[in-house]
């Protein structure tokens, strides 16, 4: 495995682990609020609903990795 692929693999695994940890933290919070159906959205969540969403972070990381792969292929092919 080349150094380039190793770095990309490490970055991808880090993003997946971050998304998993964040998702688990959110599910624990949801379990606490199970009895309350309509609760207020915390201010921290309202401030960055797109920036802190692990799904969007994963899509952005995937797009960047594809772009890097295209650039790498264009330069060295």
URGIPE-V495540 format. One record per backbone hydrogen bond with DSSP energy under -0.5 kcal/mol. CO is the residue of the C=O (numbers start at 1). NH is the residue of the N-H. Records with the same first field share a line. If there is no record, write none. Layout:
CO: NH, NH
This chain:
2: 6
3: 7
4: 8
5: 9
6: 10
7: 11
8: 12
9: 13
10: 14
11: 15
12: 16
13: 17
14: 18
15: 19
16: 20
17: 21
18: 22
19: 23
20: 24
21: 25
22: 26
23: 27
24: 28
25: 29
26: 30
27: 31
28: 32
29: 33
31: 34
33: 36
35: 37
37: 39
42: 46
43: 47
44: 48
46: 49
48: 52
50: 53
52: 54
53: 57
54: 58
55: 59
56: 60
57: 61
58: 62
59: 63
60: 64
61: 65
62: 66
63: 67
64: 68
65: 69
66: 70
67: 71
68: 72
69: 73
70: 74
71: 75
72: 76
73: 77
